[in-house]
Amino acid sequence: MAVPVPSLRRAGSTLLLTQSPIYILPSSRSIQVRCYASAKKPSPPKPRPYEPEKPLVSSRPKQSEDTASLLKLMKKEKNEGRRGIMAPRIRLGVGVLTSPLQLTEAPSIADRDTLQKRESGVTEKSPMRLRMEALIKEKQGEIVAALQELDPATKFRTDTWSRPAGGGGISCVQQDGSVFEKAGVNTSIVYGTLPRPAIEKMRVNHKAIDPDVDSLQFFAAGLSLVLHPQNPNAPTVHLNYRYFETMDTEGKCNAWWFGGGTDLTPTYLYDEDAIHFHKSIKDACDKHDRGYYPRFKQWCDKYFYIPHRQECRGIGGIFFDDLDVEEKDQEQLFSFVTDCLSSFLPGYLPIITRRKDMAFGEREKQWQQLRRGRYVEFNLVHDRGTSFGLNTPSARVESILMSLPLTARWMYMHEAEKGSREERILNVLKQPVEWI
């Protein structure tokens, strides 16, 4: 129905705007706005109460009713002494509205974090979640650049992805190269909501979490790396460092913790490699707490254990989880994680450089494939990180399963020969060794 209006507003499915008397007549494709010049200033029309209408779908407006209403209104104005001519002054190409107007939702925590990074960058005064995100992206770039130098011909594929609820990640993967059969270096940023069961489970280790809420906002950030070399003499290596926090609706942190570690999985054992790898980790730990290395090394041996095989996945390293304010303050633990990440390249590059070009035969390659089968078994059956990732809504499965080798092998009732190199590594995997 055509009506005069004093200001911009919405009446049902019609947009209304006026400075002078304006009347609106919907057509099938647009809204026609017509103005009338009058000899005297019209008196303001009485305000019309808002009457919600059902949204238009695809039916055509009833033009006959609208036209009759407009003619009736024009006749009324003529009788009141308003003289002039009617001519088109404005035509608004506005599409037919098919749903009621909705209020804009408040920005999410992820949106606010993005805005803060854009406007202010990340500094020492930024929330820890933003500092951890910046750290893992920086270390990802350093590690990928160093690995690329080992095999310049096989370029890393880099995929940047985002999550609907906020966050995203960068996956850098190299496959079928001259040094690595498969190498993946991933960062992941996750914003989400914890349901009540997850909150209750986490409160076992983190009493700061509010027990009286049905859901809770959370943030998780991590850098994950797995390198599977081509040469059986070169060891597979794994690294993961992560940060987790829960927040109120305003983004204020109410509980936080760090986790992570790194470990070596050789196909054939070289003592000098094991000693070098463990020493580099111990040096990083000792900068912060001399009790960290023995404590986290033991934790690693227990965590990367395959119960159904009764052996460890590799020769260990360090592993820790749930380090929060009861351990040390946030700044100290952030510094510790930073030093652990910085120790990776000095700890692994000399090993892969020594072993990548060594001679090997079919027997060594077959044994490598069998050991990679054990790696797959642990990751898919026992690894908590893989389980958490696959059960996270909107998870990027390709990035989560990046840790799996490109090839693996299972043989029925295979046994290592007595006194062989294969038997030696098996004995160490069944009984962890203190390397330093």
N, C-alpha and C positions, 0 to 999 in steps of 0.2 A: 504494500500500500504506500502511496506517495505521501510524504509528510514534510512540513518545514521544521528545521531544527536550528537551535542557536549555536551549536558547537559540534566538534568532531566526536562522534560516539558510534556505538554499534547497536542497532535494533534488530534483534534476531539475526538473520543472515544478510542484512543490508548495512552498508557503511554510510553514515550520515555526516556531512560537514557543510558548514555555511558561515559566511560573514554577512551577506545580505540574504533576503529570502531565497532559499534554494529548495527545490523539490526534486525528489529522486524517483526515477522510474526504472526498475530492473528490466533488462532485456534478456534474451536467451544467451548472449555471449558476453555481455558486459553490463555495467551499471551506468545509465545515462543521468547526468546531473544538469539541470536546467535552471537558469537564474531569471528573475523578473525585475526589470527596472521599474521603479514606482515613483510617483510624484512626491510622496511623503514617506518618511521613515516608518516602516511597519512597526506595530507594537509587538513585543516579543511573544511568541506563542506559549501557550500553557505547557509546562513540562509534561511529557507523557510518561506514565509508569512503565518500567521495563517489563516486558512480557516475553519470557524465554520461548523460543520456537524450536521445533525439531529441526536438526540440521538438514539442509538440502542434500539430496543424493545426486541423482542425475535427471530428475524430472524437470521439465521446462516450467518457468514461472507462468502464472496465469495472467497473461498480459491484458486480457479484457477487463478484469477487475481493477488492475492497477491504472489502466487508461481512464476508466470511468471515475475512479477516485480523484485522479488529477484534474479532469474536466470539472468535476463538482467543486473542487477546491478553487480552481480558476474563476468559476462563476461566482463563488462566494466573495472572493477578493474584489471582483468587478462591482458587485453590489455595495461593497464597503468603500468604494471610491478609489480604489487602486487602479490607476490607468497606466498603460504602457504596452510594450510589445513583448512577446515571448520569443526568445531566440536561444539557440544552443550557445552556451558560453564555455562550458567545460565538459569534457568526456573522459571519464576515468576507466581505463582498461583494467578493471579489477575482476579476477576470476570469482566464480560463485563459491562462497564459503561452504564447506561440507561438514564442519565440526565446530563446536563451541570454542571460543578463545580460551586458552589455558594460561595460567600464571607460570612465569619462568621459575624453575626450581633453583634453589640455592646452589652455588658451585660446590662440587665435591672436593674432598681433601686433595685428590689427585689434580684437579683443576687449579686449586689454590697453590699447590706446590709448583706446578708448571709456570704459573704466573710469577711466583717469587723467583724462580730460577731465571726467567726471562728478564725481570726488572732489576734484580739485585745480584744475580750470580750465586755462587756457593762459596761461603766463607767459613771461618772457624766458628762464627756465631750462628750459622745456619743449623736447622734441626739435623740431628744425627742421620736421619734417613736420607737426606739430600747429600750429606757428606759421604756416606757409604756408597751411594749411587755414583757419585763423582769418582771415588777411589777405584771402584771395580771397572769402570769404563776406561780410566787411565791405564790401569794394569793390563786390561784386555788388549789395548792398543800396543803396549810395550811388548807383550808376549807374542802376539801375532806377528809383529814386525821382526822379532828375533827368529821365530820359526820359519818365516818366509825366506830369510837369508840362507837357511840351510838347504832350501829347495826353491830357487827363484823361478824355475820353469813351471811349477804347479801352483797356480794362484789359489789363494783362499777365496771361497765363495762367502760373501757377506750378505746376510738377510736381516733387515730391520723390521720388526713387527710390533704391533700394539695390541693391548687388551681392551675390550669394551668398557670394563669397570675401572680402567686406569692403569697406567704402567705399560710395560712392553719389554722389549729386549733386542739384543744384537747377537746373532749367531754367525760365527766365523768357522767354516768347515773346509778342510782340504782332504781330498780323496784320491787314492791311486797315484800318489806322488812317488818320487824316487827314495825319499827318506821315510815318510809315513804312509802306511796303508790308509789310515784314517786319523785325522787330527781335528778336534773340535774345541773351540774356546768360546764359551757363551756367557753373556750377562743376562740377567732376568730381573725385572722390577714388577712387583705384584701389589696392587691395592685390592682389598676385598673385605668381606664380612664373615666373621667367625660365627657359626651357629652355637647354640647352647652346649651340645655334646662336646664340641671341640674346646670350648672355654673351660669346661669342667676338667677335661683331660690335661690342658695346659696348666691349670692351677696347681697340679701336683708338684710341679717344679718352679712355679712362679706365683707366689702368694699375693703379689701386687695386683694381679688381675681381679677386677670386680666380680664377685661371685653371684651378684644379684641381677645381672642383666641377661636378657635372652639372646642378644647378639652384640658383636663388638667389631669395630673397624680394625683392620690390621694392614701392615705394610711388611713386605719381605723383599730383600735385595740380595743377590748372590752372583758370584763368578764361579763357573764350573769349567773344568778343563780335563780332557782325556786324550792322551796321545798313544796310538797303537803303531809302533814302527814296522817297517817292512822286514828288517833284518831280525831273525830270532835271537841274535846275541844282544840286541838293544832292548831295554826293558820298557814295558808300558808304564805310564805314570798318570796319576790322578790327582786333581787338586779341586778343592771347593772351600770358599770362605763366604759366609753369609751373615746377614743381620735381620732381626725380626723385631717388630714392635706392635703393640696394640695402642689404640688411640680412642679418645672420645670424639663426639661428632664435630668438634671444632678443630681436630687435628692435634690436640695436646697429648703427648705420649704419657701413658700410665704404666706401661711395663715394656721391657726391652731385653734382648739378649743376643749374644754372638755365638757362632758355631763355625766349624770347619776343620780343615786339616789337609794333609797331602800324604800320599803313600806310593811306594814303588812295587811293581809286579814284574819281575824278570822271568823270562822263559828259561834261561841258563844263568846260574849264579856266578857273579864276579865279586869277590869280597871287597876289592878296592872301590867298586861302584857303590856297594851297600854302605860302606864306611863314609864315603864322601857325601852321599845323599843325607844320611842321618846326621852327620856333623854340621852340615849347612842349616838343618832345621834346629838342632840343639843350640847353635850360636844365636839364632833369632830368638829362641825361647829364653835363653839365659840373660838377655838384655832386660827382661821384664821380671822373671821369677825363675830361680834355678831349680825349682821343683816342677816347673811346667813340663820339661822334656820327658823325664821318667814317668810322670803321671799320664801325660797324653800319649806317650808311646805305648804304654800298657793298654790304655783305652782303645788305641788304634788296633792292636793285635786282637782284642776281644770283639770289636765292632766288625772288622772285616774277616769274620770267621764264617765258614760254610758248614753248618751243622751236619747236613746230610752227607758231606764228604769228609768230615772230621779233619779239616785242614783250613789254613788261612788262605785268603785270596792272593796275598803277596807277602813281601818281607817287611811291611809296615812303614811307619813314619810317625805322624802324630794325628790325633783326632780328638776333638772336644765339642761339646754342645752345651747350650743353656748357661753360658757364662754371663751373669748379670751382676747387679749391684752387690750381691752377697759375695761375689768373687773379688772384684775391684770396681773402681768407678768407671763410668762410661768412657772417659777420655783415655784412661790407661789401657782399657781393652781395645779401643779403636787403634791405638798406637801399636799394640801387640799384633793385631791382625794385619796392619799395614806392613810391619817388619816381616811377618811370615810370607806375605805375598811378594815382598821384595826379594826374599831369599830363594824363590823358586828357580829363576833362570840361572843364577850361579850354582845352584845345586844339581840341575839336570843337564844343562847344555854341555858341560865337559863329558858327561857320560854318553850322551847320544853322539857326540862328535867322535869319541873313541870307537864306538861299536857299529855305526851305521854302514861302514864299508867293509866289514869283516866278511870272510868267506863262509858260506854255509851250504848245506846240501838238502836233499829231499827229507832225510830223517829229521833234521833240525826244524824244517818247515812244518812237518807233520806234528811234531811235539808242540810247536808254537800254537798250532790250531787247536790242539787238545786243551792246552792251558787257557786259551781264549774261551773255550766252551765253559770252563769253570768261572771265568769272569762274567759271562752272560748269566749263568745260574745265580750268582750272588746278586747281581744288579736287578734282575727281574723278580727274584723271590724274597730277598732279605733287605735290600737297600731302602732305608726310610725316605731318602730324598727322591728316589724314583717313584715311590708310592705316593708321597705328598704331591709331587708334580702331576701325576696322572689323575689324581682325585681332585685337583683344583679346577673349578669351573673355567671354561674357555682356555684350557691348557693347550700349549703348543707341543703336540706330541713329538714332532720331528726334532725339536730341540731337546726334549727330555731324553729321548732314546739315542741322542748323539753319542752317548757314552759307550754304546755297543760297538764291537769291532765289525769291520766290513765282512770278514770271514771267520768262521769257527768250525770246530769238528767234534763229533762225538763218536767214539768207537766202543763197541761192546767188550767189556771185561779186559780193557787194556791195562797192562802192567809194565812198569819200568824195569829194565834189566838191572840185575844186581851189580853194584859197583859203578854204575854209569853216571854221567852228569845229570841225567834225568832223575835218577834216584836221589842224588844229593839235594837237589832243589826240593824234592818232595819231603825229605826228612826235615828240612828247615821250615817248610810250610806247616808241618805237623807239630813242630816244637820251635816256637819263635826264639830268635837269637838276640842277645844284647850286643849291638854292633860297636858301640863306643862306651 
